[in-house]
Amino acid sequence: MRINFYNNSNENIWKYQRLIKRIFKGINRSDSFNIIFVTEEEIKEINKEYRNIDKVTDVISFAAVDDINRFDYTSLGDVFICVKRAYSQAEEYGHSPAREFAFLAVHGYLHLCGFDHMTKEDEEIMFKIQDDILNEAGIKR
């Protein structure tokens, strides 16, 4: 799995990029996706434009295709992570920023793969896979 990183924030996030690469090294896929680290202003603008929600959020994913099993593709899509929101949520939840960046990257990736949490059943499935990936990488709460 290849991840392309883009940093649109003024924050130094190289250590989180290394952590995220390590987490996804264990996922045996030949495709790729992009992670774009953004400011609160940028993610708010994206959220408003594409979801009609005028507020800051932590992560937004845009899949390249709707059904990953139907098309021949190499990129799964884009995951936008709000850097300041990741830091504030880490503090709020009482864990490290590294754990929060890892969680947001995995969460966004699973959305690219077609998982969602709109129903309780879907949430249980997605969150179990999310926890399995993070636990396998040694990322604990």
Stockholm file with secondary structure:
# STOCKHOLM 1.0

chainA/1-141         MRINFYNNSNENIWKYQRLIKRIFKGINRSDSFNIIFVTEEEIKEINKEYRNIDKVTDVISFAAVDDINRFDYTSLGDVFICVKRAYSQAEEYGHSPAREFAFLAVHGYLHLCGFDHMTKEDEEIMFKIQDDILNEAGIKR
#=GR chainA/1-141 SS CEEEEEECSSSCCHHHHHHHHHHHHTSCCSCEEEEEEECHHHHHHHHHHHHCCCSCCSEEEEESSSCTTTSCCSEEEEEEEEHHHHHHHHHHHTSCHHHHHHHHHHHHHHHHTTCCCSSHHHHHHHHHHHHHHHHHTTCCC
#=GC SS_cons         CEEEEEECSSSCCHHHHHHHHHHHHTSCCSCEEEEEEECHHHHHHHHHHHHCCCSCCSEEEEESSSCTTTSCCSEEEEEEEEHHHHHHHHHHHTSCHHHHHHHHHHHHHHHHTTCCCSSHHHHHHHHHHHHHHHHHTTCCC
//
